[in-house]
Amino acid sequence: MLRALASVRDARRQAAALALVLDPKLDPREALQMLFTGGREANLAVAQAFFQDHRDAILKGLPPGAGPGPFARLAALLVETCEASKRDEVIAKVHQTFAGLPGGPRIIAQSLEQLDPCIARKHKLEPEIRAWLTGATAKPARSAKP
């Protein structure tokens, strides 16, 4: 039910639903799943902004002894953007947020392992996909430097 609430297409409604992540009456392990729904860029942006705006409360609300798993999942939320133009900003946020937490160095390394190949794939495939969707002829992508 929580995932369905957070999967709405309207950004205002999604943001309102995400407020439940901070509700102390809910199990934070279940409520946290609301950040990972939607599948659209607009939904992702709302979830990322919510996490950034409430980062300290969300991290503090995680159960003690949860290990680095929830932190890694939240780091993956940040790197899911997969845009070369935002790479340095995303990596800085991941460093700032997770460096001092349990498993922080590994979480940061895994984030880079996810982000750089994603940027390269997107750079290579996006022109072809856009051309196919619009019926235009694709221009080959130049090599990307993430």
Secondary structure as the mmCIF struct_conf table of DSSP 4:
data_model
#
loop_
_struct_conf.conf_type_id
_struct_conf.id
_struct_conf.beg_label_comp_id
_struct_conf.beg_label_asym_id
_struct_conf.beg_label_seq_id
_struct_conf.end_label_comp_id
_struct_conf.end_label_asym_id
_struct_conf.end_label_seq_id
HELX_RH_AL_P HELX_RH_AL_P1 LEU A 2 ALA A 6
TURN_TY1_P TURN_TY1_P1 SER A 7 SER A 7
BEND BEND1 ARG A 9 ARG A 9
HELX_RH_AL_P HELX_RH_AL_P2 ALA A 11 LEU A 18
HELX_RH_3T_P HELX_RH_3T_P1 ALA A 19 LEU A 22
TURN_TY1_P TURN_TY1_P2 PRO A 24 LYS A 25
BEND BEND2 LEU A 26 LEU A 26
HELX_RH_AL_P HELX_RH_AL_P3 PRO A 28 ALA A 31
HELX_RH_3T_P HELX_RH_3T_P2 LEU A 32 PHE A 36
BEND BEND3 ARG A 40 ARG A 40
HELX_RH_AL_P HELX_RH_AL_P4 GLU A 41 ASP A 53
TURN_TY1_P TURN_TY1_P3 HIS A 54 HIS A 54
HELX_RH_AL_P HELX_RH_AL_P5 ARG A 55 GLY A 61
BEND BEND4 LEU A 62 LEU A 62
HELX_LH_PP_P HELX_LH_PP_P1 PRO A 63 PRO A 63
TURN_TY1_P TURN_TY1_P4 PRO A 64 GLY A 65
BEND BEND5 PRO A 68 PRO A 68
HELX_RH_AL_P HELX_RH_AL_P6 GLY A 69 VAL A 79
TURN_TY1_P TURN_TY1_P5 GLU A 80 THR A 81
HELX_RH_3T_P HELX_RH_3T_P3 ALA A 84 LYS A 86
HELX_RH_AL_P HELX_RH_AL_P7 ARG A 87 PHE A 98
TURN_TY1_P TURN_TY1_P6 ALA A 99 GLY A 100
BEND BEND6 LEU A 101 LEU A 101
TURN_TY1_P TURN_TY1_P7 PRO A 102 GLY A 103
HELX_RH_AL_P HELX_RH_AL_P8 GLY A 104 THR A 134
TURN_TY1_P TURN_TY1_P8 GLY A 135 GLY A 135
HELX_LH_PP_P HELX_LH_PP_P2 ALA A 136 ALA A 144
#
